[in-house]
Amino acid sequence: MRATLYLFLFFLIFSCSRKEEAPQKKSPNILLIVADDLGYADLGSFGGNIETPNLDQLSAEGIRFSRFHTAPFCAVTRAMLLTGNYSHVAGMGSQDLVSDVPGYEGKLSDRVIPIPALLQEAGYHTYIAGKWHLGLTEEANPANKGFENSFVTLEGGANHYSSRGIFPETPESIYTENGVETNWPEGAYSTDLYTDKLLEYISSNLDDQQPFFAFAAYTSPHWPLQVDEKYWKKYQGKFDAGYEQLRADRLESLKEAGMIPSNSQLPPLHPAIKPWNSLSAQEQKKEARKMELYAGMVDNLDENIGRLFSFLKEKGAYENTLIIFMTDNGAAGEDFFYSEYFGPFLKGLYTDEYSQMGKENSFISYGPQWAEAGSSPFYLYKGFTSEGGMVAPLIISGSAVDVKGKIHDSFLSVMDIAPTIYDLAGITYPDQFQEKAVQKPVGESILPILKNEKSEAHDSTYVFALEHRGYAMLRKGKWKLLNLKTPFERENFGLYDLENDLIEQNDLKNTFPEKYQELLKDWDTWSKKVGVQTPTPQPKK
């Protein structure tokens, strides 16, 4: 009897010890998807009229963020996204400007650590396919910034079908794979190729039980507007009423989707935009085709995102993957084909003829007229520090998200993404990296929001600010300083109450002088801390 009791106790103790030694659950995978120049009002789940079923499903499975703020330009946002710090600290105080001035190096600085570098140290596989835009040098390449596998265009944009250049400095676009210059595969389309590459990278190590960080850095729907006919044909005729009507329609559909307050209004159109009714029938036909092409690119983008989701589901990895979808700034109003600097180069390589629109030899942008519809209901678009240039769609779903179909309305910034990833992966940001002191992220983890444990990431005292080529803003609670005049002068800041004036039309600096002075002091403190200045040479863009 006693022997039997001892034997029972032995097996009980052994069983308990085996349970304690059981392997821990695999760390979550992270899939970061960034669309390029996608407008706030484009996605179906945000109230748009472009077919995006895969992203709509992602919204239903997770959280849509209605007041997510990026920077007003691509490279600036990417620097803040990958570091959790301000663009000046990260080395990208100004897009495409390379200088010796701290904060304006034109590449990621050694004052910060990129997300993939820390994740790689924590045992993650790290992959990127798509747009880099954070430096052209070997040192700045993603292969030297923590990415195990990478296929990227190094520049801010590219032809979607070939390596035919779109910038005068590089008549042939530059691509690298794992740090080595490579060629664009003949016949490939950008969004399809980047998806193929990412699937190839993920597949190569999927069975080793290590988690992955995959960055789908798509170049769609960035100009030039190019996409196969089967994608844009389904939108023929849907934009014939013009950009002013689309802007008004989206105001109402955004309200219905719950993305903006029911009393929201539209700001005035940019004065340079010609009224739709003043255009000739041929001009209207061409303008409508621009938007059809853009919609087709978004449609194709959603299809490729669906390919990523299907692959993860087939491999049994979907449930353990945090999926973050965002875009990098407001809708794009640039139209370089007609610009003084870029125009002569582009006209030597491309055409804007109606019959060629959407093809490899065509260079078309949809311009500020459609960008104002894409940024509806906010003021202005990409490049400006107004809400229209910086409010972008954000959807987070999958692992660690405990709520479904919710819309989150409080302020967030792109700098909150890196701390969230570190929090999820159990990573502590160090004081030093590669024997150099580094600055910690200034964003906040939103993991408690994803887990429905907290309603806001930032309180009313939190200061968020940004400066880019003289345009500037500072946000504190519901209050915002905004300057849209260059060269920058401190006294040109206006004061806006975003709680009651979402479209930034009512300057209150004379009504609330004490609040105005308080925020000006915050600006002085912030700009000195991050090193805002105007280095030379000035950028051409």
Protein Blocks (a to p, Z undefined) as FASTA:
>chain_A
ZZmmmmmmmmmmmmmmmmmmpccdddddddddddehiafklpmklopabdcfklmmmmmm
mccdfbbccdfbfklmmmmmmnopafklnopabghiacfbehilopacfkbccfklmmmm
nopacddedjeknojbfklpmklnopabdcddfbfbdcfkbccdfbfklmbacddeehia
cdddehiafklmmmmmmmmmmmmmmmnopacddddddfbfcdcddddfklmmmmgojlmn
ojklmmmmmmmmmmmnopacfkbccddddfklccfklpcfklmmmmmmmmmmmmmmmmmm
mmmmmmmmmmmmmnopmmmcccddddfbdcdfbdfklgmklmmmmmmmmccbfklgoiak
bccdebjmlmmmmmocbehiehiacfklmgccdddehehiabehiacfbdcdfklmmmmm
mmmnopacdfbeehiacdddfbdcfklmmnopafbfbdfkbccdddeehiacddehjbcc
ddfbdcddfklpccddfklmmnopaccklmmmmlmmmmmmmmmmmmmmnopacdddddfZ
Z
